[in-house]
Amino acid sequence: MKNRSYIRKNSGFTLIEMIVTVTIVAIFASIALPSFSQLIKSNRVSTSTNEFVSALVLARSEALKRSRNVRVCTSSNLTSCSGSETDFSKGWIVEADTDTAAKNVIKVHDGFENIYIGGGGKEITFQFSGRLGVAGATFDVGHASDDLVKKVVVNRFGRIRSEDQ
């Protein structure tokens, strides 16, 4: 008589079970991937908007602190302001006016890939009082391949806010 404790059961996956599992995982991945891609784009737009708002806030606070005009201007080479470029997504410079002809660079920011920031002109200048010299400015921040857009609004008093469109 054989002892039943020595009989070994087969354990593991069959080929059919493995194919069904892989198929189910592939179906879930194909459903989740497009919305994950949209989430990444949305986060990139939000991050770009926050960094641009941060540069504007820095410029305003430096204008108040130094009692001098401070501007944020577009820059494609990150060494000087671009003459006609209106796209901040290639980079920007925060600089203060000085008594001499030279500018005092406060911060330089690299550009963003597949993000555009534009619509408000090639520069924005905060006066020594923290106000703008113009009536106000509105910038659009968005992803190049999508309709996902946020707005950055600077009113004439220098208040800065971002909003979804």
DSSP file (Angstrom, degrees, kcal/mol; ACC not computed):
  #  RESIDUE AA STRUCTURE BP1 BP2  ACC     N-H-->O    O-->H-N    N-H-->O    O-->H-N    TCO  KAPPA ALPHA  PHI   PSI    X-CA   Y-CA   Z-CA
    1    1 A M              0   0    0      0, 0.0     2,-0.3     0, 0.0     0, 0.0   0.000 360.0 360.0 360.0 134.3    0.0    0.0    0.0
    2    2 A K        -     0   0    0      1,-0.0     2,-0.5     2,-0.0     5,-0.0  -0.622 360.0-121.7 -89.0 141.8    1.3    3.4   -1.0
    3    3 A N    >   -     0   0    0     -2,-0.3     3,-1.3     1,-0.1     4,-0.2  -0.705  14.3-147.1 -81.7 127.8    1.5    6.3    1.4
    4    4 A R  G >  S+     0   0    0     -2,-0.5     3,-1.1     1,-0.3    -1,-0.1   0.680  90.0  72.6 -71.6 -18.9   -0.6    9.2    0.1
    5    5 A S  G 3  S+     0   0    0      1,-0.2    -1,-0.3     3,-0.0    -2,-0.0   0.696  92.8  57.0 -71.5 -16.2    1.7   11.8    1.6
    6    6 A Y  G <  S+     0   0    0     -3,-1.3     2,-0.4     2,-0.1    -1,-0.2   0.535  80.2 103.6 -91.4  -6.3    4.4   11.0   -1.0
    7    7 A I    <   -     0   0    0     -3,-1.1     2,-0.4    -4,-0.2    -3,-0.0  -0.643  64.3-147.2 -79.3 127.6    2.1   11.8   -4.0
    8    8 A R        -     0   0    0     -2,-0.4     2,-0.3     0, 0.0    -2,-0.1  -0.800   1.8-141.2-101.8 134.2    3.0   15.1   -5.4
    9    9 A K        -     0   0    0     -2,-0.4     2,-0.4     1,-0.0     0, 0.0  -0.653  24.0-113.6 -88.1 148.7    0.5   17.5   -7.0
   10   10 A N        -     0   0    0     -2,-0.3     2,-0.4     2,-0.0    -1,-0.0  -0.668  37.9-174.8 -77.4 132.0    1.5   19.4  -10.1
   11   11 A S        +     0   0    0     -2,-0.4     2,-0.3     2,-0.1     0, 0.0  -0.974  33.0  65.3-129.7 147.6    1.5   23.1   -9.4
   12   12 A G  S    S-     0   0    0     -2,-0.4     2,-0.4     2,-0.0    -2,-0.0  -0.861  78.9 -54.1 137.4-172.9    2.1   26.0  -11.9
   13   13 A F        -     0   0    0     -2,-0.3     2,-0.2     4,-0.0    -2,-0.1  -0.781  39.8-135.9-104.5 144.8    0.4   27.6  -14.8
   14   14 A T     >  -     0   0    0     -2,-0.4     4,-1.9     1,-0.1     5,-0.1  -0.522  30.8-108.3 -87.0 166.5   -0.7   26.0  -18.0
   15   15 A L  H  > S+     0   0    0      1,-0.2     4,-2.2     2,-0.2     5,-0.2   0.881 119.5  53.2 -62.7 -39.5    0.0   27.6  -21.3
   16   16 A I  H  > S+     0   0    0      2,-0.2     4,-2.3     1,-0.2    -1,-0.2   0.915 108.0  50.0 -64.1 -43.9   -3.7   28.5  -21.7
   17   17 A E  H  > S+     0   0    0      1,-0.2     4,-2.1     2,-0.2    -1,-0.2   0.896 110.9  50.1 -62.1 -39.7   -3.8   30.3  -18.3
   18   18 A M  H  X S+     0   0    0     -4,-1.9     4,-2.4     2,-0.2    -2,-0.2   0.906 110.4  49.0 -65.7 -42.1   -0.7   32.2  -19.2
   19   19 A I  H  X S+     0   0    0     -4,-2.2     4,-2.2     2,-0.2    -2,-0.2   0.902 111.4  49.6 -65.1 -42.0   -2.1   33.4  -22.6
   20   20 A V  H  X S+     0   0    0     -4,-2.3     4,-2.3     2,-0.2    -1,-0.2   0.916 111.8  48.9 -63.5 -43.0   -5.4   34.5  -21.0
   21   21 A T  H  X S+     0   0    0     -4,-2.1     4,-2.3     1,-0.2    -2,-0.2   0.929 111.8  47.6 -63.1 -46.5   -3.6   36.5  -18.3
   22   22 A V  H  X S+     0   0    0     -4,-2.4     4,-2.2     1,-0.2    -1,-0.2   0.884 111.4  52.1 -63.4 -38.4   -1.3   38.2  -20.9
   23   23 A T  H  X S+     0   0    0     -4,-2.2     4,-2.1     2,-0.2    -1,-0.2   0.917 109.6  48.4 -64.2 -44.1   -4.4   39.0  -23.0
   24   24 A I  H  X S+     0   0    0     -4,-2.3     4,-2.2     1,-0.2    -2,-0.2   0.910 111.8  49.6 -63.4 -42.3   -6.2   40.6  -20.1
   25   25 A V  H  X S+     0   0    0     -4,-2.3     4,-2.3     1,-0.2    -1,-0.2   0.899 110.3  51.1 -63.3 -40.4   -3.2   42.6  -19.1
   26   26 A A  H  X S+     0   0    0     -4,-2.2     4,-2.2     2,-0.2    -2,-0.2   0.882 109.0  50.8 -65.1 -38.5   -2.8   43.8  -22.7
   27   27 A I  H  X S+     0   0    0     -4,-2.1     4,-1.3     2,-0.2    -2,-0.2   0.932 112.0  46.5 -65.0 -45.8   -6.4   44.9  -22.9
   28   28 A F  H  X S+     0   0    0     -4,-2.2     4,-2.3     1,-0.2    -2,-0.2   0.891 112.1  51.4 -63.7 -39.1   -6.1   46.9  -19.6
   29   29 A A  H  X S+     0   0    0     -4,-2.3     4,-2.3     1,-0.2    -1,-0.2   0.894 107.5  52.1 -65.8 -39.5   -2.9   48.5  -20.8
   30   30 A S  H  < S+     0   0    0     -4,-2.2    -1,-0.2     1,-0.2    -2,-0.2   0.791 112.7  46.2 -69.2 -25.8   -4.5   49.6  -24.1
   31   31 A I  H  X S+     0   0    0     -4,-1.3     4,-0.6    -5,-0.2    -2,-0.2   0.878 117.4  42.0 -79.0 -39.9   -7.3   51.2  -22.2
   32   32 A A  H  X S+     0   0    0     -4,-2.3     4,-1.8     1,-0.2    -2,-0.2   0.781  99.1  72.7 -80.6 -28.1   -5.1   53.0  -19.7
   33   33 A L  H  X S+     0   0    0     -4,-2.3     4,-2.2     1,-0.2     5,-0.2   0.891  94.5  49.3 -61.9 -46.0   -2.3   54.2  -22.0
   34   34 A P  H  > S+     0   0    0      0, 0.0     4,-1.9     0, 0.0    -1,-0.2   0.912 113.6  46.2 -62.4 -40.1   -4.1   57.0  -23.8
   35   35 A S  H  X S+     0   0    0     -4,-0.6     4,-1.8     2,-0.2    -2,-0.2   0.829 111.0  53.3 -71.9 -28.8   -5.4   58.6  -20.6
   36   36 A F  H  X S+     0   0    0     -4,-1.8     4,-2.0     2,-0.2    -1,-0.2   0.884 107.5  51.7 -68.5 -39.0   -1.9   58.3  -19.1
   37   37 A S  H  X S+     0   0    0     -4,-2.2     4,-2.0     1,-0.2    -2,-0.2   0.902 109.6  49.3 -62.8 -42.0   -0.5   60.1  -22.1
   38   38 A Q  H  X S+     0   0    0     -4,-1.9     4,-2.4     1,-0.2    -1,-0.2   0.866 108.6  54.0 -64.9 -36.8   -3.1   62.9  -21.6
   39   39 A L  H  X S+     0   0    0     -4,-1.8     4,-2.3     2,-0.2    -2,-0.2   0.898 107.3  50.4 -63.9 -41.4   -2.2   63.1  -17.9
   40   40 A I  H  X S+     0   0    0     -4,-2.0     4,-2.1     2,-0.2    -2,-0.2   0.922 111.3  48.2 -63.9 -44.3    1.5   63.6  -18.8
   41   41 A K  H  X S+     0   0    0     -4,-2.0     4,-2.2     1,-0.2    -2,-0.2   0.920 111.4  50.5 -61.5 -43.8    0.6   66.4  -21.2
   42   42 A S  H  X S+     0   0    0     -4,-2.4     4,-2.2     1,-0.2    -1,-0.2   0.901 110.6  49.1 -61.8 -41.8   -1.6   68.1  -18.6
   43   43 A N  H  X S+     0   0    0     -4,-2.3     4,-2.5     2,-0.2    -1,-0.2   0.866 109.4  52.4 -66.5 -36.8    1.2   67.9  -16.0
   44   44 A R  H  X S+     0   0    0     -4,-2.1     4,-2.4     2,-0.2    -2,-0.2   0.904 110.3  47.9 -66.0 -40.7    3.7   69.4  -18.4
   45   45 A V  H  X S+     0   0    0     -4,-2.2     4,-2.5     2,-0.2    -2,-0.2   0.917 113.2  48.3 -65.3 -42.6    1.4   72.3  -19.2
   46   46 A S  H  X S+     0   0    0     -4,-2.2     4,-2.5     2,-0.2    -2,-0.2   0.913 112.5  48.2 -63.7 -42.8    0.8   72.9  -15.5
   47   47 A T  H  X S+     0   0    0     -4,-2.5     4,-2.2     2,-0.2    -2,-0.2   0.917 112.5  48.4 -63.7 -44.1    4.5   72.7  -14.7
   48   48 A S  H  X S+     0   0    0     -4,-2.4     4,-2.2     2,-0.2    -2,-0.2   0.905 112.0  49.9 -63.3 -41.7    5.4   75.1  -17.5
   49   49 A T  H  X S+     0   0    0     -4,-2.5     4,-2.7     1,-0.2     5,-0.2   0.930 110.9  49.1 -62.1 -45.9    2.7   77.5  -16.3
   50   50 A N  H  X S+     0   0    0     -4,-2.5     4,-2.2     1,-0.2    -2,-0.2   0.883 111.1  49.4 -63.5 -38.7    3.9   77.4  -12.7
   51   51 A E  H  X S+     0   0    0     -4,-2.2     4,-1.8     2,-0.2    -1,-0.2   0.889 112.4  47.7 -68.5 -37.9    7.5   78.1  -13.8
   52   52 A F  H  X S+     0   0    0     -4,-2.2     4,-2.0     2,-0.2    -2,-0.2   0.920 112.4  48.6 -68.4 -43.0    6.5   81.0  -16.0
   53   53 A V  H  X S+     0   0    0     -4,-2.7     4,-2.6     1,-0.2    -2,-0.2   0.896 108.9  55.0 -61.3 -39.6    4.3   82.5  -13.2
   54   54 A S  H  X S+     0   0    0     -4,-2.2     4,-2.3    -5,-0.2    -1,-0.2   0.890 106.9  49.8 -61.1 -40.3    7.2   82.0  -10.8
   55   55 A A  H  X S+     0   0    0     -4,-1.8     4,-2.2     2,-0.2    -1,-0.2   0.891 111.5  48.8 -66.1 -38.9    9.5   84.1  -13.1
   56   56 A L  H  X S+     0   0    0     -4,-2.0     4,-2.3     2,-0.2    -2,-0.2   0.905 111.4  49.1 -67.2 -41.3    6.9   86.8  -13.3
   57   57 A V  H  X S+     0   0    0     -4,-2.6     4,-2.6     2,-0.2     5,-0.2   0.902 110.7  51.2 -64.1 -41.0    6.5   86.9   -9.5
   58   58 A L  H  X S+     0   0    0     -4,-2.3     4,-2.5    -5,-0.2    -2,-0.2   0.924 109.7  50.0 -60.9 -44.8   10.2   87.0   -9.1
   59   59 A A  H  X S+     0   0    0     -4,-2.2     4,-2.0     1,-0.2    -2,-0.2   0.915 112.1  47.3 -62.2 -43.1   10.4   90.0  -11.5
   60   60 A R  H  X S+     0   0    0     -4,-2.3     4,-2.1     2,-0.2    -1,-0.2   0.932 113.4  47.0 -65.0 -45.1    7.7   91.9   -9.7
   61   61 A S  H  X S+     0   0    0     -4,-2.6     4,-2.5     1,-0.2    -1,-0.2   0.875 112.1  50.6 -67.0 -35.2    9.2   91.3   -6.3
   62   62 A E  H  X S+     0   0    0     -4,-2.5     4,-2.9    -5,-0.2     6,-0.3   0.865 107.8  53.7 -68.8 -35.0   12.7   92.3   -7.5
   63   63 A A  H  X>S+     0   0    0     -4,-2.0     4,-1.3    -5,-0.2     5,-0.9   0.912 112.9  43.4 -63.7 -42.3   11.2   95.5   -9.0
   64   64 A L  H  <5S+     0   0    0     -4,-2.1    -2,-0.2     2,-0.2    -1,-0.2   0.913 116.9  46.5 -67.4 -42.7    9.8   96.3   -5.6
   65   65 A K  H  <5S+     0   0    0     -4,-2.5    -2,-0.2     1,-0.2    -3,-0.2   0.905 121.6  34.7 -68.3 -42.9   12.9   95.4   -3.7
   66   66 A R  H  <5S-     0   0    0     -4,-2.9    -1,-0.2     2,-0.2    -2,-0.2   0.608  97.4-132.2 -88.3 -12.8   15.4   97.2   -6.0
   67   67 A S  T  <5S+     0   0    0     -4,-1.3     2,-0.3     1,-0.3    61,-0.2   0.903  72.5 108.6  55.7  43.0   13.1  100.2   -6.8
   68   68 A R  S   <S-     0   0    0     -5,-0.9    -1,-0.3    -6,-0.3     2,-0.2  -0.944  80.7 -89.4-140.1 159.1   14.0   99.7  -10.5
   69   69 A N        -     0   0    0     -2,-0.3    28,-2.8    -3,-0.1     2,-0.4  -0.531  42.1-169.8 -69.5 136.3   12.2   98.4  -13.5
   70   70 A V  E     -AB  96 126A   0     56,-2.4    56,-3.4    26,-0.2     2,-0.3  -0.996   3.4-167.7-129.3 135.8   12.6   94.6  -14.0
   71   71 A R  E     -AB  95 125A   0     24,-2.8    24,-2.5    -2,-0.4     2,-0.5  -0.894  20.3-147.1-125.8 154.3   11.6   92.8  -17.1
   72   72 A V  E     +AB  94 124A   0     52,-2.5    52,-2.2    -2,-0.3     2,-0.3  -0.988  33.0 175.9-113.5 121.7   11.0   89.3  -18.3
   73   73 A C  E     -AB  93 123A   0     20,-2.3    20,-2.3    -2,-0.5    50,-0.2  -0.909  32.9 -99.7-131.4 155.9   11.9   88.9  -21.9
   74   74 A T  E     -A   92   0A   0     48,-2.3     8,-2.9    -2,-0.3     2,-0.3  -0.389  38.1-179.7 -70.2 149.1   12.1   86.1  -24.5
   75   75 A S        -     0   0    0     16,-2.1     6,-0.1     6,-0.3    34,-0.1  -0.895  22.5-180.0-154.0 120.5   15.5   84.7  -25.2
   76   76 A S  S    S+     0   0    0     -2,-0.3    35,-0.1     4,-0.2    -1,-0.1   0.727  93.9  39.3 -91.0 -23.5   16.5   82.0  -27.7
   77   77 A N  S    S-     0   0    0      3,-0.4    -1,-0.1    14,-0.1     4,-0.1   0.496  99.4-133.1-102.0  -5.0   20.2   82.1  -26.9
   78   78 A L  S    S+     0   0    0      2,-0.3     3,-0.1     1,-0.1    14,-0.1   0.661  90.1  80.6  62.0  20.2   19.8   82.6  -23.1
   79   79 A T  S    S+     0   0    0      1,-0.4     2,-0.3    14,-0.0    -1,-0.1   0.594  99.7   9.7-120.4 -28.1   22.4   85.4  -23.1
   80   80 A S  S    S-     0   0    0     -7,-0.0    -3,-0.4    13,-0.0    -1,-0.4  -0.971  86.4 -85.8-148.5 162.1   20.3   88.4  -24.3
   81   81 A C        -     0   0    0     -2,-0.3    -6,-0.3    -6,-0.1     2,-0.2  -0.450  46.0-116.0 -70.3 140.7   16.7   89.3  -25.0
   82   82 A S        -     0   0    0     -8,-2.9    -8,-0.2    40,-0.2    -1,-0.1  -0.540  16.8-139.6 -76.3 142.4   15.5   88.4  -28.5
   83   83 A G  S    S+     0   0    0     -2,-0.2    -1,-0.1     1,-0.1    39,-0.1   0.941  90.5   3.3 -69.6 -49.1   14.5   91.3  -30.6
   84   84 A S  S    S+     0   0    0     38,-0.0     2,-0.2     2,-0.0    -1,-0.1   0.468  94.3 119.6-120.2  -4.7   11.3   90.0  -32.3
   85   85 A E        +     0   0    0      1,-0.1   -11,-0.3   -11,-0.1    -3,-0.1  -0.440  31.2 177.9 -67.6 130.7   10.8   86.6  -30.7
   86   86 A T        +     0   0    0     -2,-0.2     2,-0.8   -13,-0.1    33,-0.3   0.315  50.0 100.5-114.6   6.6    7.4   86.4  -28.9
   87   87 A D    >   -     0   0    0      1,-0.1     3,-1.1    31,-0.1   -12,-0.2  -0.826  46.1-174.4 -99.8 107.1    7.6   82.7  -27.9
   88   88 A F  G >  S+     0   0    0     29,-2.6     3,-1.6    -2,-0.8    -1,-0.1   0.623  72.8  82.3 -72.5 -12.7    8.7   82.4  -24.2
   89   89 A S  G 3  S+     0   0    0     28,-0.6    23,-3.0     1,-0.3    -1,-0.2   0.657  82.7  61.7 -71.0 -12.6    8.8   78.6  -24.5
   90   90 A K  G <  S-     0   0    0     -3,-1.1    21,-0.6     1,-0.4    -1,-0.3   0.565 125.3 -75.2 -85.1  -9.2   12.3   78.9  -26.1
   91   91 A G  E <   - C   0 110A   0     -3,-1.6   -16,-2.1    19,-0.3    -1,-0.4  -0.526  46.4-139.2 133.1 161.4   13.6   80.5  -22.9
   92   92 A W  E     -AC  74 109A   0     17,-1.8    17,-2.8   -18,-0.3     2,-0.4  -0.977   3.4-141.5-151.0 163.8   13.5   83.7  -21.0
   93   93 A I  E     -AC  73 108A   0    -20,-2.3   -20,-2.3    -2,-0.3     2,-0.6  -0.984   6.4-151.2-128.1 136.8   15.6   86.1  -19.0
   94   94 A V  E     +AC  72 107A   0     13,-3.2    12,-3.3    -2,-0.4    13,-1.7  -0.954  32.8 167.2-104.4 119.5   14.6   88.1  -15.9
   95   95 A E  E     -AC  71 105A   0    -24,-2.5   -24,-2.8    -2,-0.6     2,-0.3  -0.978  27.0-140.2-139.4 149.8   16.8   91.3  -15.8
   96   96 A A  E     -AC  70 104A   0      8,-2.7     8,-2.3    -2,-0.3   -26,-0.2  -0.806  24.8-114.0-107.5 146.3   16.8   94.6  -13.9
   97   97 A D        -     0   0    0    -28,-2.8     2,-0.3    -2,-0.3     6,-0.1  -0.493  35.1-166.4 -71.3 147.1   17.6   98.0  -15.3
   98   98 A T        -     0   0    0      2,-0.5   -29,-0.0     4,-0.5    -1,-0.0  -0.771  36.4-103.6-126.0 175.1   20.7   99.6  -13.9
   99   99 A D  S    S+     0   0    0     -2,-0.3     2,-0.1     2,-0.0     4,-0.1   0.763 105.6  60.6 -70.7 -24.3   22.2  103.1  -13.9
  100  100 A T  S    S-     0   0    0      2,-0.2    -2,-0.5     1,-0.1     0, 0.0  -0.350 103.3 -99.8 -93.4 179.4   24.6  102.0  -16.6
  101  101 A A  S    S+     0   0    0     -2,-0.1    -1,-0.1    -4,-0.1     2,-0.1   0.710  96.3  94.1 -72.7 -19.8   23.8  100.7  -20.1
  102  102 A A  S    S-     0   0    0      1,-0.1    -4,-0.5    -5,-0.1     2,-0.3  -0.358  72.6-131.0 -73.9 153.5   24.4   97.1  -18.8
  103  103 A K        -     0   0    0     -6,-0.1     2,-0.8    -2,-0.1    -6,-0.2  -0.760  10.2-130.8-102.2 151.8   21.6   95.0  -17.6
  104  104 A N  E     -C   96   0A   0     -8,-2.3    -8,-2.7    -2,-0.3     2,-0.4  -0.882  22.1-147.0-104.7 103.1   21.6   93.0  -14.4
  105  105 A V  E     +C   95   0A   0     -2,-0.8   -10,-0.3   -10,-0.2     3,-0.1  -0.563  21.6 175.3 -75.2 125.5   20.5   89.4  -15.1
  106  106 A I  E     -     0   0A   0    -12,-3.3     2,-0.3    -2,-0.4   -11,-0.2   0.835  64.7  -3.4 -96.3 -43.9   18.6   88.0  -12.2
  107  107 A K  E     -C   94   0A   0    -13,-1.7   -13,-3.2     2,-0.0     2,-0.4  -0.993  53.6-156.9-154.1 144.0   17.6   84.6  -13.6
  108  108 A V  E     -C   93   0A   0     -2,-0.3     2,-0.4   -15,-0.2   -15,-0.2  -0.977  13.8-164.4-121.2 136.1   17.8   82.7  -16.9
  109  109 A H  E     -C   92   0A   0    -17,-2.8   -17,-1.8    -2,-0.4   -34,-0.1  -0.981  14.7-131.2-126.9 130.7   15.4   79.9  -17.8
  110  110 A D  E     -C   91   0A   0     -2,-0.4   -19,-0.3   -19,-0.2   -18,-0.1  -0.197  34.1-101.7 -66.2 165.9   15.8   77.2  -20.5
  111  111 A G        -     0   0    0    -21,-0.6     2,-0.4   -20,-0.1   -21,-0.3  -0.158  28.7-114.0 -82.3-179.0   12.9   76.6  -22.9
  112  112 A F        -     0   0    0    -23,-3.0     3,-0.5     3,-0.2     2,-0.5  -0.899  20.5-124.0-117.6 146.5   10.4   73.8  -22.9
  113  113 A E  S    S-     0   0    0     -2,-0.4     3,-0.1     1,-0.2    31,-0.1  -0.790  91.9  -1.4 -91.7 131.8   10.0   71.0  -25.5
  114  114 A N  S    S+     0   0    0     -2,-0.5    30,-2.9     1,-0.2     2,-0.4   0.672 108.9 109.0  64.6  21.0    6.5   70.8  -27.2
  115  115 A I  E     -E  143   0B   0     -3,-0.5     2,-0.4    28,-0.3    -3,-0.2  -0.968  52.1-157.6-123.2 141.0    5.2   73.6  -25.0
  116  116 A Y  E     -E  142   0B   0     26,-2.6    26,-2.2    -2,-0.4     2,-0.4  -0.955   9.8-177.1-119.2 144.1    4.3   77.1  -26.2
  117  117 A I  E     +E  141   0B   0     -2,-0.4   -29,-2.6    24,-0.2   -28,-0.6  -0.943  37.1 110.3-134.6 110.4    4.0   80.3  -24.2
  118  118 A G  E     +E  140   0B   0     22,-2.0    22,-3.4    -2,-0.4   -31,-0.1  -0.932  16.1  92.3-162.9-176.4    2.9   83.3  -26.1
  119  119 A G  S    S+     0   0    0    -33,-0.3    19,-0.3    -2,-0.3    20,-0.1   0.235  79.1  80.9 101.9 -12.6    0.4   85.9  -26.9
  120  120 A G  S    S-     0   0    0      1,-0.4     3,-0.2   -34,-0.3     2,-0.2   0.286  99.9 -98.7-110.1  10.4    1.5   88.6  -24.4
  121  121 A G        -     0   0    0    -35,-0.2    -1,-0.4     1,-0.2    -2,-0.1  -0.475  46.5 -65.0 101.9-176.6    4.3   90.1  -26.4
  122  122 A K  S    S+     0   0    0      1,-0.2   -48,-2.3    -2,-0.2     2,-0.3   0.609 111.8   8.8 -90.3 -13.2    8.1   89.7  -26.4
  123  123 A E  E     -B   73   0A   0     -3,-0.2     2,-0.4   -50,-0.2   -50,-0.2  -0.987  56.1-147.9-158.2 161.9    8.6   91.1  -22.9
  124  124 A I  E     -B   72   0A   0    -52,-2.2   -52,-2.5    -2,-0.3     2,-0.5  -0.988  17.7-158.4-136.8 126.9    6.8   92.2  -19.8
  125  125 A T  E     -B   71   0A   0     -2,-0.4     8,-1.0   -54,-0.2     2,-0.5  -0.913   4.7-156.8-114.7 126.2    8.2   95.0  -17.6
  126  126 A F  E     -BD  70 132A   0    -56,-3.4   -56,-2.4    -2,-0.5     6,-0.2  -0.869  21.2-135.3 -96.6 128.6    7.4   95.6  -14.0
  127  127 A Q    >   -     0   0    0      4,-3.6     3,-2.6    -2,-0.5   -59,-0.2  -0.251  33.7 -92.5 -76.3 170.6    8.0   99.2  -12.9
  128  128 A F  T 3  S+     0   0    0      1,-0.3   -61,-0.3   -61,-0.2   -60,-0.1   0.718 127.8  57.1 -57.6 -21.1    9.7  100.0   -9.6
  129  129 A S  T 3  S-     0   0    0      2,-0.1    -1,-0.3   -62,-0.1   -65,-0.1   0.491 119.5-108.5 -88.1  -3.8    6.2  100.2   -8.0
  130  130 A G  S <  S+     0   0    0     -3,-2.6     2,-0.1     1,-0.4    -2,-0.1   0.379  83.3 118.1  90.7  -3.9    5.3   96.6   -9.0
  131  131 A R        -     0   0    0      1,-0.1    -4,-3.6    27,-0.1    -1,-0.4  -0.455  67.2-108.9 -89.6 165.8    2.9   97.8  -11.6
  132  132 A L  B     -D  126   0A   0     24,-2.0    -6,-0.2    -6,-0.2    -1,-0.1  -0.646  12.1-136.2 -89.6 152.9    3.0   97.2  -15.3
  133  133 A G  S    S+     0   0    0     -8,-1.0     2,-0.2    -2,-0.3    -1,-0.1   0.608  90.6  52.4 -80.1 -12.0    3.7  100.1  -17.7
  134  134 A V  S    S-     0   0    0     -9,-0.3    -2,-0.2    21,-0.1     3,-0.1  -0.591 103.1 -93.9-115.0 178.2    0.9   98.8  -20.0
  135  135 A A  S    S-     0   0    0      1,-0.2    21,-0.7    -2,-0.2     2,-0.3   0.766  84.9 -69.2 -66.7 -26.3   -2.7   98.0  -19.4
  136  136 A G  E     - F   0 155B   0     19,-0.2     2,-0.3    20,-0.1    -1,-0.2  -0.877  44.3-119.6 154.2 174.9   -2.0   94.3  -18.7
  137  137 A A  E     - F   0 154B   0     17,-2.6    17,-3.1    -2,-0.3     2,-0.4  -0.998   9.5-160.6-148.3 146.4   -0.9   91.1  -20.5
  138  138 A T  E     - F   0 153B   0     -2,-0.3     2,-0.4   -19,-0.3    15,-0.2  -0.997  10.8-167.9-130.2 128.3   -2.3   87.7  -21.1
  139  139 A F  E     - F   0 152B   0     13,-2.9    13,-2.7    -2,-0.4     2,-0.5  -0.915  12.9-142.2-116.0 141.3   -0.2   84.7  -22.1
  140  140 A D  E     -EF 118 151B   0    -22,-3.4   -22,-2.0    -2,-0.4     2,-0.5  -0.880  14.5-169.6-100.0 132.7   -1.3   81.3  -23.4
  141  141 A V  E     +EF 117 150B   0      9,-3.2     9,-3.2    -2,-0.5     2,-0.3  -0.989  25.5 139.4-122.1 123.3    0.5   78.2  -22.2
  142  142 A G  E     -EF 116 149B   0    -26,-2.2   -26,-2.6    -2,-0.5     2,-0.3  -0.955  53.0 -89.3-155.8 172.1   -0.2   75.0  -23.9
  143  143 A H  E >   -E  115   0B   0      5,-1.4     3,-1.4    -2,-0.3   -28,-0.3  -0.717  34.6-131.3 -88.5 139.5    1.0   71.7  -25.4
  144  144 A A  T 3  S+     0   0    0    -30,-2.9   -29,-0.1    -2,-0.3    -1,-0.1   0.780 103.7  40.6 -64.2 -28.7    2.0   71.9  -29.0
  145  145 A S  T 3  S+     0   0    0    -31,-0.4     2,-0.3     3,-0.0    -1,-0.3   0.175 113.7  52.9-107.1  18.5    0.0   68.8  -30.1
  146  146 A D  S <  S-     0   0    0     -3,-1.4    -3,-0.1     2,-0.2     0, 0.0  -0.934  77.1-118.9-148.5 165.9   -3.2   69.4  -28.0
  147  147 A D  S    S+     0   0    0     -2,-0.3     2,-0.7    -5,-0.1    -3,-0.1   0.284  71.2 125.6 -88.7   9.6   -5.9   71.8  -27.2
  148  148 A L        +     0   0    0     -5,-0.1    -5,-1.4    16,-0.0     2,-0.4  -0.600  36.8 164.9 -75.0 110.2   -4.8   71.8  -23.6
  149  149 A V  E     -F  142   0B   0     -2,-0.7    16,-1.5    -7,-0.2     2,-0.3  -0.983  23.3-170.6-134.9 139.9   -4.3   75.5  -22.7
  150  150 A K  E     -FG 141 164B   0     -9,-3.2    -9,-3.2    -2,-0.4     2,-0.4  -0.891  19.2-136.0-118.8 156.4   -3.8   77.5  -19.5
  151  151 A K  E     -FG 140 163B   0     12,-3.3    12,-2.5    -2,-0.3     2,-0.5  -0.905   6.4-157.9-114.9 142.8   -3.8   81.3  -19.3
  152  152 A V  E     -FG 139 162B   0    -13,-2.7   -13,-2.9    -2,-0.4     2,-0.5  -0.986  17.8-167.9-116.4 119.1   -1.4   83.5  -17.3
  153  153 A V  E     -FG 138 161B   0      8,-3.1     8,-2.2    -2,-0.5     2,-0.5  -0.923  11.6-173.9-114.9 129.9   -3.0   86.9  -16.7
  154  154 A V  E     -FG 137 160B   0    -17,-3.1   -17,-2.6    -2,-0.5     6,-0.2  -0.980  15.9-152.9-119.9 116.8   -1.1   90.0  -15.4
  155  155 A N  E >   -F  136   0B   0      4,-2.1     3,-2.1    -2,-0.5   -19,-0.2  -0.312  34.6 -95.8 -84.3 174.7   -3.3   93.0  -14.7
  156  156 A R  T 3  S+     0   0    0    -21,-0.7   -24,-2.0     1,-0.3   -20,-0.1   0.695 123.5  59.8 -66.8 -18.1   -2.0   96.6  -14.8
  157  157 A F  T 3  S-     0   0    0    -26,-0.2    -1,-0.3   -22,-0.1   -21,-0.1   0.474 120.5-107.0 -86.5  -1.9   -1.4   96.5  -11.0
  158  158 A G    <   +     0   0    0     -3,-2.1     2,-0.2     1,-0.3    -2,-0.1   0.482  68.2 148.3  92.8   3.3    1.0   93.7  -11.4
  159  159 A R        -     0   0    0    -99,-0.0    -4,-2.1     1,-0.0     2,-0.4  -0.535  31.8-154.9 -73.7 138.1   -1.1   90.9  -10.0
  160  160 A I  E     +G  154   0B   0     -2,-0.2     2,-0.3    -6,-0.2    -6,-0.2  -0.934  20.2 162.1-119.6 134.4   -0.5   87.6  -11.6
  161  161 A R  E     -G  153   0B   0     -8,-2.2    -8,-3.1    -2,-0.4     2,-0.4  -0.991  24.0-145.4-146.5 153.6   -2.8   84.6  -11.8
  162  162 A S  E     +G  152   0B   0     -2,-0.3     2,-0.3   -10,-0.2   -10,-0.2  -0.926  21.6 177.5-117.4 147.9   -3.1   81.5  -13.9
  163  163 A E  E     -G  151   0B   0    -12,-2.5   -12,-3.3    -2,-0.4     2,-0.2  -0.991  30.8-108.5-148.2 152.4   -6.4   80.0  -15.0
  164  164 A D  E      G  150   0B   0     -2,-0.3   -14,-0.2   -14,-0.2   -16,-0.0  -0.518 360.0 360.0 -77.4 149.8   -7.7   77.1  -17.0
  165  165 A Q              0   0    0    -16,-1.5   -15,-0.1    -2,-0.2    -1,-0.1   0.434 360.0 360.0 -98.6 360.0   -9.2   77.9  -20.3
